[in-house]
Amino acid sequence: MTNNNDVVDSDGLQTSLRTPEMRRILASSFVGSAIEFYDFILYATASSIVFAQLFFAGLGPGLSLFASFSTLAAGYLARPLGGVIFGHFGDKVGRKKALIVSMIMMGTVTVIIGLMPPTASIGMIAPISLFILRIIQGVAVGGEWGGAALMALEHAPKKRRGLAAAFANAGGPAGAILATLVLSLTATLTGDGFATWGWRLPFLLSAVLIVVGLVIRLKVSETPAFQQLESESEERKVPLLTVFARFKKQVLIALLATMTIYVSQGLTTVWGVSVAVAAGEDKSEVLKWKALGALITLIVTFVVARLSDRLGRKRTLIGAHIVAVVLAVPIVLLIVSGEIHQYALAIILGNGIVQGMCYGPIAAYVSELFPPQVRYSGASAGYQLAAALGAGLSPMIASALILIPGTGPYLIGGVWAVIAVIGAIAVFKSRPFAEDSEPGEPESEPETEGAPATTKTQRTAV
């Protein structure tokens, strides 16, 4: 029988990513995130290819697509609310409990969307209900990322935190691969019936996936960092209020550092899909290339995450933003070319390379900006605000800018490049929380004047 001292250090952290408990934790973070993002990306893809004609057909081709993207944006805009709600309870009652509730909420809503009658059958109730359900989806996925990242990061050895936390982020492209392949297979098998009933099958499959995810998630233990907070005698205040009173700068840095990821996602995998389909490309072919892009994202995420443990979060993240600046305009030009293989290259570069390079270090980087007492709330607030603004608004903004003759693609790429430059500057100027400082990095301090920074020897609740 394995001695517990062989797998856990004096701080309660796992001594390796290969211990049985750590493997369960990483599987929970990865599979749980993959399932929730399967549900979330499923809607994003369906909004590009079928929802406009089912729920907004009376508005005409252009406005119906815009309305479909608007409901998509509502889900992204609701993510910060989910981050706030689940972040608060994750810092108060535990990461694990918050994650379980988030998963149940997401699965239930996704199945209901799969059963939703079209506007032709029940009138305006359909688009209104779809809008509300998408908001609930956004709240659920907004609570998922922070908890999944912290479950991995707060159990992992400190020198392997980048790779460990990346398992939560890697669940995103894994869920996208699954959603895209299931939609593509369904579109192929159902043929003309896909637009009327075939699209529902991937949504209904969520019921099975959620059960699998819950079984895995229920088997893991709460994080050592939260267990230590629970053992402290001093009562913890409202974590969210503490975040915005003392860590506003860190929230802003987290937002700016994350924006490039979601602008890339919104432009290449949502707006780009709609452009390709509108140009007459086969839906199944477009979805297959999208799945390949997500697979490359998955691989690049793990590679760069491991690099971040060796080179530091800031170096790897700044490098990723520089790549985004260089590729932004070329990627947009590839998307609007109207040729499937050029769109495929855009997906590989934008979704696979740019997003993957940013994804690798971002979970650990954002989490390490905050102390454990407010880490779920702080990390979720900054990250999910970026998701809301980046992925939620970029398809609509691109749809408007592309109408400008001649300069439209350059304006879209230019905005993306500027966002990446701002993100790189924010990362360069940032400082991690004291306990998580990289070698040679100064320590971050709370913003309240006269308030002492929390350190290794001072972990009183804030």
C-alpha positions in Angstrom: 0.0 0.0 0.0 1.4 3.5 -1.0 2.3 5.7 1.9 0.4 9.0 1.6 3.6 10.9 2.5 5.1 9.6 -0.8 2.5 11.4 -2.9 1.7 14.5 -0.8 4.2 17.2 0.4 4.1 19.2 3.6 1.7 21.7 2.1 -0.8 18.9 1.0 0.2 19.3 -2.6 0.7 16.2 -4.8 4.4 15.5 -5.4 3.9 14.6 -9.0 1.4 14.8 -11.8 1.6 11.0 -12.0 0.1 10.1 -8.6 -3.2 8.3 -8.7 -5.0 11.2 -7.0 -3.5 13.8 -9.3 -4.4 11.8 -12.4 -8.0 11.7 -11.2 -7.9 15.5 -10.6 -6.5 16.2 -14.0 -9.0 13.9 -15.6 -11.8 15.7 -13.8 -10.6 19.1 -14.9 -10.1 18.0 -18.5 -13.3 15.8 -19.0 -15.5 18.2 -17.0 -14.4 21.2 -19.1 -14.6 19.2 -22.3 -18.2 18.3 -21.6 -19.3 21.8 -20.6 -17.5 23.3 -23.6 -19.1 20.7 -25.9 -22.4 22.1 -24.8 -21.3 25.7 -25.2 -19.5 25.3 -28.5 -22.4 23.2 -29.9 -24.6 26.2 -29.6 -22.0 28.5 -31.1 -21.6 26.2 -34.2 -25.4 25.7 -34.6 -26.0 29.4 -34.4 -23.7 29.8 -37.5 -25.4 27.1 -39.6 -29.0 26.4 -38.6 -30.5 28.6 -35.9 -31.0 31.7 -38.1 -33.4 29.8 -40.4 -35.2 28.0 -37.5 -35.7 30.8 -35.0 -35.2 34.1 -36.9 -36.2 33.3 -40.5 -38.8 36.1 -40.6 -36.0 38.7 -40.4 -34.4 38.0 -43.7 -30.9 36.4 -44.4 -28.7 39.2 -43.1 -30.7 40.2 -40.0 -31.5 36.6 -39.1 -27.8 35.7 -38.9 -27.2 38.8 -36.9 -30.0 37.9 -34.5 -28.6 34.4 -34.2 -25.2 35.8 -33.3 -26.9 38.1 -30.8 -28.2 35.1 -28.8 -24.7 33.6 -29.1 -23.3 36.9 -27.7 -25.8 36.8 -24.8 -24.3 33.5 -23.7 -20.8 35.0 -23.8 -21.9 38.2 -22.0 -23.5 36.0 -19.3 -20.2 34.3 -18.6 -18.9 37.1 -16.2 -22.1 36.7 -14.2 -21.4 33.0 -13.9 -17.9 33.7 -12.9 -19.1 36.1 -10.2 -21.8 33.7 -8.9 -19.7 30.5 -8.9 -16.5 32.3 -8.0 -18.2 33.6 -4.8 -19.5 30.2 -3.8 -16.3 28.5 -4.9 -14.3 30.7 -2.6 -16.9 30.3 0.2 -18.1 26.6 0.1 -15.5 25.0 -2.1 -14.3 24.5 -5.7 -15.7 21.0 -6.0 -19.3 21.9 -5.0 -19.4 24.9 -7.4 -18.2 22.7 -10.3 -20.8 20.0 -9.7 -23.7 22.6 -9.8 -22.3 24.2 -12.9 -22.2 20.9 -14.8 -25.7 19.9 -13.9 -27.0 23.4 -14.9 -25.2 23.2 -18.3 -26.4 19.7 -19.2 -30.0 20.4 -18.3 -30.2 23.5 -20.4 -28.5 22.0 -23.4 -31.0 19.1 -23.5 -33.9 21.6 -23.3 -32.4 23.5 -26.3 -32.4 20.2 -28.2 -36.1 19.8 -27.6 -37.0 23.4 -28.4 -39.7 23.7 -31.2 -38.9 26.3 -34.0 -40.5 29.7 -34.3 -42.8 28.3 -37.1 -44.4 26.0 -34.4 -44.7 28.2 -31.3 -44.1 31.7 -32.5 -42.0 34.2 -30.5 -41.8 32.0 -27.5 -39.1 30.0 -29.3 -36.5 32.8 -29.9 -37.2 34.3 -26.4 -36.8 30.9 -24.7 -33.6 30.3 -26.8 -32.2 33.6 -25.6 -32.9 32.9 -21.9 -31.5 29.3 -22.2 -28.4 30.7 -23.8 -27.9 33.1 -20.9 -28.2 30.2 -18.4 -25.6 28.3 -20.5 -23.3 31.3 -20.2 -23.7 31.5 -16.5 -22.9 27.7 -16.2 -19.8 27.8 -18.3 -18.7 31.0 -16.6 -18.4 29.1 -13.4 -16.7 26.1 -14.9 -13.3 27.4 -16.0 -12.2 29.0 -12.8 -13.1 25.9 -10.7 -11.6 23.4 -13.1 -8.3 25.4 -13.4 -8.0 25.7 -9.6 -8.8 22.1 -8.9 -5.8 21.2 -11.0 -3.5 24.1 -10.0 -4.1 24.0 -6.3 -3.3 20.3 -6.1 -0.3 20.3 -8.3 3.4 20.7 -7.5 4.3 24.3 -7.8 6.8 23.7 -10.6 4.2 21.9 -12.7 1.3 24.3 -12.2 1.3 25.6 -15.7 0.9 22.1 -17.2 -1.7 21.1 -14.6 -3.9 24.1 -15.0 -3.7 23.7 -18.8 -5.8 20.5 -18.5 -8.8 22.8 -17.8 -8.1 24.9 -20.8 -7.4 21.9 -23.0 -10.9 20.7 -22.2 -12.2 23.7 -24.3 -10.7 22.5 -27.7 -11.5 18.9 -26.8 -15.1 19.8 -26.3 -15.0 21.8 -29.5 -13.6 18.8 -31.4 -16.3 16.5 -30.0 -19.1 19.1 -30.7 -17.8 19.7 -34.3 -17.3 16.0 -35.1 -20.7 15.0 -33.7 -22.4 17.9 -35.7 -20.5 17.0 -38.8 -21.4 13.3 -38.5 -25.0 14.1 -37.8 -25.2 16.5 -40.8 -23.8 13.7 -43.0 -26.1 11.0 -41.8 -29.3 13.0 -41.7 -28.8 14.9 -44.9 -31.6 17.3 -45.7 -33.1 16.4 -42.3 -30.3 18.1 -40.4 -31.8 21.5 -40.6 -35.1 20.3 -39.2 -34.4 17.6 -36.7 -30.8 16.2 -37.1 -29.2 19.2 -35.3 -31.1 18.2 -32.2 -29.3 14.9 -31.7 -26.0 16.3 -30.5 -27.8 18.5 -28.0 -29.7 15.5 -26.6 -26.4 13.5 -26.3 -25.4 16.0 -23.6 -27.6 14.1 -21.1 -25.3 11.1 -21.4 -22.1 13.1 -21.3 -23.1 15.0 -18.1 -23.7 11.7 -16.2 -20.2 10.6 -17.2 -18.7 14.0 -16.1 -20.5 13.9 -12.8 -19.2 10.4 -12.0 -15.6 11.5 -12.5 -16.0 14.9 -10.7 -17.6 13.4 -7.6 -14.5 11.2 -7.0 -12.0 14.0 -6.5 -11.1 15.7 -3.3 -11.3 19.4 -2.4 -8.1 21.4 -3.0 -5.5 21.8 -0.2 -5.6 25.6 -0.5 -9.3 25.7 0.2 -9.1 23.1 3.0 -6.6 25.4 4.7 -8.9 28.4 4.3 -11.7 26.3 5.9 -9.5 25.5 8.9 -8.8 29.2 9.7 -10.8 30.6 12.6 -11.3 34.1 11.1 -14.5 34.5 9.1 -14.0 35.2 5.4 -15.8 38.2 4.0 -17.6 38.3 0.6 -14.8 37.3 -1.8 -16.2 39.3 -4.7 -16.2 42.5 -2.8 -12.6 41.9 -1.7 -11.6 41.4 -5.3 -13.0 44.6 -6.6 -11.9 46.6 -3.5 -8.3 45.3 -3.4 -7.5 43.5 -6.7 -9.1 45.7 -9.5 -5.8 46.0 -11.3 -5.3 42.2 -11.3 -8.8 41.7 -12.8 -8.1 44.2 -15.5 -4.8 42.5 -16.3 -6.5 39.1 -16.5 -9.1 40.6 -18.9 -6.5 42.1 -21.2 -4.2 39.1 -21.1 -7.1 36.8 -22.1 -8.9 38.9 -24.8 -6.7 37.7 -27.7 -7.8 34.1 -27.1 -11.5 34.9 -27.4 -11.2 37.4 -30.3 -9.4 34.6 -32.1 -12.1 32.1 -31.2 -14.9 34.5 -32.2 -13.4 35.4 -35.6 -12.1 32.0 -36.7 -14.6 29.5 -35.4 -17.9 31.5 -35.3 -17.8 34.4 -37.8 -15.4 32.4 -40.0 -17.7 29.5 -40.2 -20.6 31.7 -41.2 -18.5 33.3 -43.9 -17.5 29.9 -45.3 -21.1 28.6 -45.3 -22.4 31.8 -46.9 -19.8 31.4 -49.6 -21.4 28.0 -50.5 -18.9 25.7 -48.8 -20.3 22.3 -47.7 -21.2 22.4 -44.0 -19.6 19.1 -43.2 -16.3 20.1 -44.9 -16.2 23.4 -42.9 -16.9 21.5 -39.6 -14.2 19.0 -40.3 -11.6 21.8 -40.8 -12.9 23.4 -37.6 -12.3 20.1 -35.7 -8.7 20.0 -37.1 -8.1 23.5 -35.8 -9.4 22.5 -32.4 -7.1 19.4 -32.4 -4.1 21.6 -33.1 -5.2 24.0 -30.3 -5.3 21.0 -27.9 -1.7 19.9 -28.8 -0.2 23.5 -28.8 -1.9 24.2 -25.4 -0.1 21.4 -23.7 3.3 22.1 -25.4 3.2 25.8 -24.5 1.9 25.1 -21.0 4.9 22.9 -20.3 7.2 25.6 -21.7 5.6 28.1 -19.2 6.7 25.9 -16.3 10.3 26.2 -17.7 10.5 29.7 -19.2 7.8 31.5 -17.1 4.2 32.5 -17.8 5.0 36.0 -18.8 7.6 35.1 -21.5 5.4 32.5 -23.1 2.3 34.6 -23.0 4.0 37.7 -24.5 5.4 35.5 -27.2 1.9 34.3 -28.0 0.6 37.8 -28.3 3.4 38.8 -30.7 2.4 35.9 -32.9 -1.2 37.1 -32.9 -0.1 40.6 -33.9 1.8 39.3 -36.9 -0.9 36.9 -38.1 -4.1 38.9 -37.4 -4.6 40.5 -40.8 -3.4 37.5 -42.9 -5.9 35.3 -41.0 -8.8 37.5 -41.7 -7.9 37.8 -45.4 -7.8 34.0 -45.6 -11.3 33.8 -44.0 -12.9 36.1 -46.6 -11.1 34.5 -49.6 -14.1 32.3 -50.3 -11.9 29.3 -50.8 -12.2 26.3 -48.4 -8.5 25.5 -48.2 -7.6 29.1 -47.4 -10.3 29.0 -44.7 -8.8 25.8 -43.4 -5.4 27.6 -43.1 -7.1 30.4 -41.2 -8.5 28.0 -38.7 -5.1 26.3 -38.3 -3.3 29.6 -37.7 -6.0 31.5 -35.7 -7.6 28.7 -33.7 -4.8 26.2 -33.6 -1.6 28.3 -33.3 -2.6 31.7 -31.9 -5.3 30.5 -29.5 -3.3 27.4 -28.5 -0.2 29.4 -27.7 -2.3 31.8 -25.5 -4.3 29.0 -23.9 -1.2 27.1 -22.7 0.0 29.5 -19.9 -3.2 31.5 -19.4 -5.0 29.4 -16.7 -2.0 29.3 -14.4 -1.1 33.0 -15.2 -4.5 34.4 -14.4 -4.9 32.2 -11.3 -1.5 33.2 -9.9 -2.5 36.9 -10.0 -4.7 36.3 -6.9 -4.3 34.9 -3.4 -6.2 31.6 -2.6 -8.9 33.4 -0.6 -10.3 35.2 -3.7 -8.7 33.2 -6.4 -11.9 31.6 -7.8 -13.7 35.0 -7.8 -10.8 37.1 -9.2 -9.6 34.7 -11.9 -13.2 34.0 -13.1 -14.1 37.7 -13.2 -11.2 38.7 -15.4 -11.2 35.7 -17.6 -14.9 35.6 -18.2 -15.1 39.3 -18.9 -12.6 38.7 -21.6 -14.7 35.8 -23.0 -17.8 38.0 -23.0 -16.1 40.9 -24.8 -13.8 38.9 -27.1 -15.9 36.0 -28.3 -19.3 37.5 -27.6 -18.8 40.7 -29.6 -16.2 39.9 -32.2 -18.6 38.0 -34.6 -21.1 40.9 -34.6 -18.3 43.5 -35.0 -16.7 41.6 -37.9 -20.1 41.2 -39.6 -20.5 44.9 -39.5 -17.0 45.9 -40.5 -16.8 43.5 -43.4 -19.6 45.5 -45.1 -17.1 48.4 -45.5 -15.9 48.1 -49.1 -12.2 47.3 -49.6 -11.0 48.0 -46.1 -13.3 45.8 -44.1 -10.9 42.8 -43.7 -8.0 45.1 -42.8 -10.1 46.8 -40.1 -11.1 43.5 -38.6 -7.5 42.3 -38.5 -6.3 45.6 -37.3 -8.6 45.7 -34.3 -7.5 42.1 -33.4 -3.8 43.2 -33.7 -4.3 46.2 -31.4 -6.0 44.0 -28.8 -3.1 41.7 -28.9 -0.6 44.5 -28.4 -2.5 45.8 -25.4 -2.6 42.3 -24.0 1.1 41.9 -24.4 1.8 45.2 -22.6 -0.6 44.2 -19.7 1.3 40.9 -19.2 4.7 42.6 -19.4 3.6 45.1 -16.6 2.0 42.5 -14.4 3.2 40.9 -11.2 2.1 37.5 -9.8 0.8 37.0 -6.3 3.7 36.7 -3.8 3.5 32.9 -3.2 3.4 32.3 -7.0 6.2 34.7 -8.0 8.4 33.4 -10.8 12.2 33.7 -10.2 13.2 37.4 -10.5 9.6 38.7 -10.5 8.5 41.3 -7.9 5.5 40.4 -5.8 2.0 41.7 -6.3 0.3 43.6 -3.6 -3.3 44.5 -2.9 -4.5 48.0 -3.9 -5.9 49.2 -0.6 -3.6 51.8 0.9 -1.9 50.6 4.0 -3.2 47.0 3.6 -0.5 44.4 4.0 0.1 41.9 1.2 -0.8 38.3 1.9 2.4 36.2 2.0 3.4 32.7 2.7 3.4 33.3 6.5 0.3 35.4 6.5 -2.7 33.6 5.1 -5.5 35.2 7.1 -8.7 35.5 5.2 -9.5 38.7 3.4 
